Amino acid sequence: MSESETPPMLGSPEMEAQAHALVDMVIESARQRLVEEEKEKEAEHQAQEAVMGTQKYGYYDYLMLEDKEEDYTVKNITWPRAEEFTIKLGDEKINEFIKTWDYEGSWLYCIDFLQEEDHEYDKRYRYRVRWSIPTRRKPIPRATACVYFTIEVSKIKPKNFPVQVYYVFETNKLVHRPGQSRFREKWLKDIIESKIIAMETVNF
């Protein structure tokens, strides 16, 4: 970054846009990978079918196989099917999922729906979960930590398939999927500490 460039402020619209862009890259990369591997997988299973008489897999089967996860100890919830998804249900499910995380009881959070985006192959619903630790001495916290959720509702998968969920912690470039990574309270603390440090270094 050159001296003339100004880094995005923590919690700014630019930071929010970066979080959304990271998720979009993951979604598009996964879809492109499916397209590129579709013919190879189809040929492989056709060969297996000819030898073993196995059932032929179709395009939607590959989508389901691609999303199938191994057994993890990480907690997860049952996410809604595409046909039953609503913005309100997305909010409720994110709240239910967050309750599976282990963190101190002093944390408070609120969930805000940000926007709906219509893409060629899916619709993406953006939510922000804002965390803070208010105290008696400082009921209005000096800083908050945001987690950005994206719920992807496919236009090409069967309607009874579950939605896909991605989330990114503010200032972090790692895109998480429910059930794949263990939540660390330290991630929230680090975000807030970095914001407080940034505010203290600003000269007015």
Backbone torsions as a table, in degrees:
resi	resn	phi	psi	omega
1	MET	NA	127.6	-179.6
2	SER	-76.2	167.1	-178.6
3	GLU	-65.0	-26.9	-177.8
4	SER	-79.0	-15.1	-179.5
5	GLU	-88.6	139.8	-180.0
6	THR	-108.0	123.7	-180.0
7	PRO	-65.9	150.1	-180.0
8	PRO	-63.8	138.9	178.3
9	MET	-70.2	144.7	179.0
10	LEU	-62.3	130.6	179.5
11	GLY	82.1	5.8	-177.1
12	SER	-83.3	166.2	175.1
13	PRO	-57.1	-33.1	178.3
14	GLU	-64.1	-40.7	178.2
15	MET	-65.9	-39.3	177.7
16	GLU	-63.0	-43.3	180.0
17	ALA	-64.7	-36.8	178.3
18	GLN	-64.2	-41.1	178.7
19	ALA	-62.1	-43.0	179.0
20	HIS	-65.7	-39.3	-179.0
21	ALA	-64.3	-37.4	178.2
22	LEU	-61.3	-44.2	179.0
23	VAL	-64.5	-42.3	179.8
24	ASP	-60.0	-38.4	178.8
25	MET	-63.6	-40.1	179.0
26	VAL	-65.3	-44.3	-179.6
27	ILE	-62.2	-48.3	-177.6
28	GLU	-67.3	-37.7	178.5
29	SER	-63.7	-42.6	179.4
30	ALA	-64.7	-41.2	-179.6
31	ARG	-66.3	-41.9	179.2
32	GLN	-64.1	-38.4	178.7
33	ARG	-63.5	-39.3	177.9
34	LEU	-63.0	-42.8	-179.4
35	VAL	-63.9	-43.3	-177.2
36	GLU	-69.4	-32.6	-176.7
37	GLU	-91.6	-8.8	-173.9
38	GLU	-58.5	-48.2	-178.3
39	LYS	-64.7	-40.4	179.7
40	GLU	-64.8	-43.1	180.0
41	LYS	-65.6	-41.0	-179.6
42	GLU	-62.6	-43.2	179.5
43	ALA	-64.7	-39.9	-179.8
44	GLU	-63.1	-44.7	-178.3
45	HIS	-73.9	-28.4	174.4
46	GLN	-65.3	-38.4	177.6
47	ALA	-66.2	-41.7	178.2
48	GLN	-64.7	-36.7	179.9
49	GLU	-65.8	-39.1	-179.5
50	ALA	-66.6	-35.0	-176.8
51	VAL	-87.0	-42.5	-171.3
52	MET	-110.4	-7.5	-179.4
53	GLY	72.6	26.1	-179.5
54	THR	-76.7	163.3	-179.6
55	GLN	-72.8	139.3	178.8
56	LYS	-74.3	135.9	178.9
57	TYR	-93.7	141.8	177.6
58	GLY	-104.8	-177.4	-176.1
59	TYR	-59.9	-44.6	-177.2
60	TYR	-69.7	-28.3	176.2
61	ASP	-63.9	-38.4	179.6
62	TYR	-66.0	-38.0	177.0
63	LEU	-60.2	-40.8	-178.9
64	MET	-70.3	-40.2	178.5
65	LEU	-65.6	-36.2	-179.8
66	GLU	-63.5	-33.5	-175.7
67	ASP	-90.4	-8.8	-176.8
68	LYS	-67.4	132.5	-176.5
69	GLU	-107.0	155.7	173.6
70	GLU	-76.6	170.0	179.4
71	ASP	-74.6	126.3	179.1
72	TYR	-124.2	157.8	173.2
73	THR	-84.6	-12.1	179.7
74	VAL	-65.7	133.4	-177.3
75	LYS	-74.3	149.2	176.7
76	ASN	-147.1	177.9	178.0
77	ILE	-127.7	175.5	174.3
78	THR	-90.0	114.0	-179.1
79	TRP	-85.7	152.4	-173.9
80	PRO	-70.3	159.2	172.8
81	ARG	-76.1	157.9	-178.2
82	ALA	-58.0	-38.4	-175.6
83	GLU	-68.8	-20.9	-177.2
84	GLU	-106.7	0.1	-175.1
85	PHE	-70.4	137.5	169.9
86	THR	-137.7	163.5	178.8
87	ILE	-60.9	-41.1	179.3
88	LYS	-64.8	-42.1	179.0
89	LEU	-65.3	-36.3	176.7
90	GLY	-60.7	-43.3	176.6
91	ASP	-59.5	-46.2	-178.1
92	GLU	-64.9	-38.6	-178.1
93	LYS	-72.3	-36.2	175.7
94	ILE	-63.0	-43.0	177.4
95	ASN	-61.3	-43.8	178.1
96	GLU	-62.2	-40.4	-180.0
97	PHE	-66.3	-42.9	-179.5
98	ILE	-61.0	-32.2	179.6
99	LYS	-66.8	-12.8	174.7
100	THR	-83.0	-9.9	179.8
101	TRP	-80.2	149.4	177.8
102	ASP	-100.3	118.1	179.1
103	TYR	-156.3	162.6	-179.0
104	GLU	-65.9	148.6	-176.1
105	GLY	-69.1	-8.9	-179.1
106	SER	-76.5	-14.2	179.7
107	TRP	-74.2	140.2	171.0
108	LEU	-123.2	149.0	177.9
109	TYR	-144.7	156.7	174.5
110	CYS	-134.6	146.5	-177.4
111	ILE	-110.3	127.4	178.9
112	ASP	-121.7	132.3	171.5
113	PHE	-80.6	129.4	-175.9
114	LEU	-97.2	-52.2	-175.3
115	GLN	-170.5	162.1	173.6
116	GLU	-114.4	133.5	-179.4
117	GLU	-121.9	131.5	-179.1
118	ASP	-100.3	113.4	178.3
119	HIS	-110.4	173.1	-175.0
120	GLU	-61.2	-43.0	-174.3
121	TYR	-108.0	-4.4	-177.2
122	ASP	-162.3	171.7	168.8
123	LYS	-115.9	141.7	-177.6
124	ARG	-122.3	127.5	-177.4
125	TYR	-110.8	121.6	-173.8
126	ARG	-102.0	133.5	176.7
127	TYR	-130.8	153.3	174.8
128	ARG	-124.2	131.0	174.7
129	VAL	-110.7	115.0	-176.2
130	ARG	-103.6	122.4	-176.5
131	TRP	-106.7	147.1	176.3
132	SER	-156.6	164.7	176.9
133	ILE	-127.7	86.0	176.6
134	PRO	-73.0	149.1	177.6
135	THR	-129.4	172.1	177.8
136	ARG	-63.3	-39.6	-179.0
137	ARG	-73.6	-32.5	-179.4
138	LYS	-133.0	77.0	-179.6
139	PRO	-62.7	-25.8	174.2
140	ILE	-101.7	106.5	-175.0
141	PRO	-62.6	147.6	-179.5
142	ARG	-69.9	-29.2	-176.9
143	ALA	-149.7	158.9	177.5
144	THR	-127.6	163.1	176.1
145	ALA	-121.1	132.9	-176.7
146	CYS	-110.2	142.3	171.5
147	VAL	-122.1	126.7	-176.1
148	TYR	-103.4	121.5	179.3
149	PHE	-104.2	140.7	171.4
150	THR	-124.8	126.0	174.9
151	ILE	-108.3	119.2	-177.7
152	GLU	-99.0	122.2	177.0
153	VAL	-109.8	109.9	-174.1
154	SER	-71.5	146.5	174.0
155	LYS	-97.0	-10.5	-173.4
156	ILE	-113.2	-21.8	175.7
157	LYS	-78.1	158.9	174.9
158	PRO	-56.9	147.4	-175.8
159	LYS	-64.7	-18.8	179.9
160	ASN	-88.7	4.8	175.4
161	PHE	-79.8	146.8	179.0
162	PRO	-71.5	155.4	174.4
163	VAL	-67.7	160.3	176.1
164	GLN	-104.2	139.2	-173.7
165	VAL	-125.6	135.9	178.4
166	TYR	-135.0	147.6	175.5
167	TYR	-147.5	148.6	-175.9
168	VAL	-132.4	134.0	174.9
169	PHE	-84.2	135.9	-179.7
170	GLU	-49.5	135.3	-179.9
171	THR	75.6	-2.6	-177.3
172	ASN	-107.7	143.2	-177.8
173	LYS	-98.5	1.0	-179.7
174	LEU	-85.3	126.0	177.2
175	VAL	-92.9	122.4	-177.5
176	HIS	-98.0	154.1	171.9
177	ARG	-124.5	138.7	179.0
178	PRO	-56.2	135.1	178.8
179	GLY	86.6	-1.6	-176.4
180	GLN	-111.0	-20.5	-178.9
181	SER	-140.7	146.3	-178.5
182	ARG	-85.5	130.5	179.5
183	PHE	-65.9	139.0	176.8
184	ARG	-122.2	118.5	179.1
185	GLU	-58.3	-28.7	-179.3
186	LYS	-58.7	-29.9	179.6
187	TRP	-60.8	-42.4	178.6
188	LEU	-67.5	-43.4	-179.5
189	LYS	-61.8	-40.4	-179.4
190	ASP	-63.6	-39.4	179.5
191	ILE	-62.9	-47.5	-178.5
192	ILE	-65.1	-43.1	179.1
193	GLU	-61.3	-40.6	-179.7
194	SER	-66.8	-34.0	177.8
195	LYS	-68.5	-43.0	-179.8
196	ILE	-63.6	-41.6	178.0
197	ILE	-62.3	-42.0	-179.7
198	ALA	-64.0	-40.1	179.6
199	MET	-66.9	-37.1	-178.3
200	GLU	-71.1	-22.3	-178.4
201	THR	-90.9	-7.6	179.4
202	VAL	-80.3	127.6	178.4
203	ASN	-98.3	120.8	179.6
204	PHE	-94.3	NA	NA
